[in-house]
Amino acid sequence: MQSIFLLLGLFADAISASPLEQQPLGHISTGLAEGLRKPVRGRFLHITDFHPDRLYNPGTSIDRSCHRGNGPAGYFGAEGTDCDAPLSLVNETFRWIEENLKDEIDFVIWTGDSARHDNDEKLPRTADEIMDLNAFLSQKWISIFGEEEVLQTSNAVPRMSIPVIPTFGNNDIMPHNIFNEGPNKWTKRFAEIWGDFIPEDQRHTFVEGGWFTTEVVPGRLAVISLNTMYFFDSNSAVDGCNAKSEPGYEHMEWLRVQLKILRSRNMKAILMGHVPPARSSEKKNWDETCWQKYTLWMHQYRDIVVGSFYGHMNIDHFMLQDSNKVNIDSQADGKVSIRSKTDYLESLRNQWSSLPSPPSGTFEELDSASNFGDLSEIKLAKDKRGKKKDKKKQKFLDKIGGPWAERYSVSLVAPSLVPNFFPSLRVVDYNITGLNDFAHGVDLSPREVDDTTFGHDHDAIDTPELRDDSLISPEIQKKEDKKKKPKFKVPEPPSSTAPPGPAYSNQAFTLLSYTQYYSNLTKIHEQIAAEESKNPRVHYEIEYTTNDDVYRMKDLTVRSFFQLAARIAQDGEEKQTDIVNNPATESKKKRKKPNDVWRAFLRRAFVGFEVDLNE
């Protein structure tokens, strides 16, 4: 049985309250220019952690935040250091986006930290500076994707040709990490700064807590911008997601209702935020009560959520949320070195080494089944041949939550624009099957969407969500029978007759692959020094794609990530060496061949930057 329901005991005061008053997304204004019927491209941009710094000065010391003194700070940034990003890098990045991606993407996910760090005691940050830097980046997005819509009054106002969805980072507030319950000065000011990105009917919601929802393919796909500051373990102004008085509790309730509304409208959702839900023996980012609720929500709404995207950690990786896992001992979050980042990645690998191991040929058989109907007919344990290996396959599938590995959910963490290593950005491709008649920038009402296109008809949104005691193990049930049961609202799972969601089975909106781009500033700075260029430029090149010869991911479904994680966790293959020590008896020594997938994962985590892992 799924031990995640142990978490219900943590929420003794929790979800018995009535749901927050929320309106269905319905006929919302997306802030897009009217009449821009651009076709859906099936591609979006994820970019994070700009950390622009107006005080950055080329040729200064990296020990003085690249603000003063003499040192190696380059024109476009001090790659491999803790210095923030000069405006030259920011401006060039937006130029590259405009020239290479403007007409190729459907929306932008911008996951926070859009101000410099407060790491220079002689030049402390100010609240006005933080807001000014965020306004600066906002105007950059408007300069690329803004359109002028001429109103009847002949006044020209900027409107966005595609959605740009921002979120709070832990350095977008002051002091950093500390975000009080809303409404507060930050939610009020950012409602103005991000006014072109937040749908008009979501402004009140945003001011209340810094979260909102945008329909990026109207009537079909929404992006939910989470305010992870209320989940962040380092935010001492709040205390988790258990007590009704906490904004984290309110935020999780809001998320639950939003996903329920989307299910009732036969829509799908992408989740985004700044701080990812890292949880391992080496690192814990979220308060435990928030992580457990989030993991439960993702499991119960696995028919709705397409994927989740985060930043903050500056290293490229992913994490699996296991709906069976609870009570992992973790250390507090804090600033980490390259060595500790490596320790964290190794802790993920250790976690993945305990993933259920499939019998030979299991994934090949599953991959050969092209659709839900094919997979639903697989009854491995009841095969007429009665072979033992088929029972092993069924036991494995039971462990991972069925053929689509529905026990798990995945969070993707993109590396940063700020050149702690090399500056980077990511373009994600998704399935647009059946979307030929849709366009971003077209405001559709729900009744204009054919409900039969989306599969199972779910319950109405005002149907009460009751605790599902059938999912609780007998051991837990006995303990709870001895005490008064708390009244929890656990989200209903997908209908037993509903097909798997796009995170699990390739269909419309399933993530197919991503291309990771980076800019090798070391080479660019060497060229600047050699050529003394008067007009230096930044260019981004492909570092890797998820379907390359190393990762070999046919799509970005949860099962594909499960398989990749298992490959990363494998020991190196045994390789027999030459005869050693005792030629007479021809004794041979075996050694492990390095795991090339793990080595690639580690190298890519640091965006191809050469780092000393023994630091």
Buried (B, 14 or more C-beta within 10 A) or exposed (E): EBBBBBBBBBBBEBBEEEBBEBEBBEBBEBBBBEEBEBEBBBBBBBBBBBBBBEBBBBEBBBEBBBBBBEBBBBBBBBBBBBBBBBBBBBBBBBBBBBEBBEEEBBBBBBBBBBBBBBBBEEBEBEEEBBBBBBBBBBBBBBEBBBBEBEEEEEEEEBBBBBBBBBBBBBBBBBEBBBBBBBBBEBBEBBBEBBBBBBBEBBBEBBBBBBBBBBBBBBBBBBBBBBBBBBBBBBBEBBBBBBBEEBBBBBBBBBBBBBBBBBBBBBBBBBBBBBBBBBBBBBBBBBBBBBBBBBBBBBBBBBBBBBBBBBBBBBBBBBBBBBBBBBEBEBEEBEEBEBEBBBBBBBBBBEBBBEBBEBBEEBBEBBEEBEEBEEBEEBEBBEBEEEEEBBBBBBEBBEBBBBBBBBBBBBBBBBBBBBBBBBBBBBBBBBBBEEBEEBBBBBBBEBEEBEEEEBBBEBEEBEEEBEBBEEBBEEEBBEEBEEEEEBEBBBBBBBBEEBBBBBBBBBBBBBBBBBBBBBBBBBEBBEEBEEEEEEEBEBBBEEBBBBBEEBBEBBBBBBBBBBBBBBBBBBEEEEEEEEEEEEEEEEEEEEEEEEBEBBEBBBBBBBBBBEBEEEE
